[in-house]
Amino acid sequence: MRPERFGALLYHFGTRRLSFLKSTALLDVVQGLDAAPSARVACATAGVQAGELLTYQQALATLAASQMVVERS
C-alpha cells in the first residue's frame, strides 16, 4: 500500500493487480482494519458516518473479492 494525496495505491504481488483507493477516508478504514475488531469499528474510528456505511461496505467487499484485504485467521 502506498499512500497518495488522493488516497492510495494497492498492489497485490500474488495476482499482480493494482487497485486505487480514491479517498483518504477509505485509506484510513483499510489501515484501521488490522487493529479494529470489525470493519464497522474501523469505519467508525475513521469517522465514517452511518449514512456512508453502505458505500464503505461495498468498497471493502470489492477489495476482499480482489484479495487486496483478507479475513484475519
Buried (B, 14 or more C-beta within 10 A) or exposed (E): EEEEEEBBEBEEEEEEEEBEBEBBBBBBBBBBBEEBEEBEEBBBBBEBEEEEBEBBBEBBEEBEEEEBBEEEE
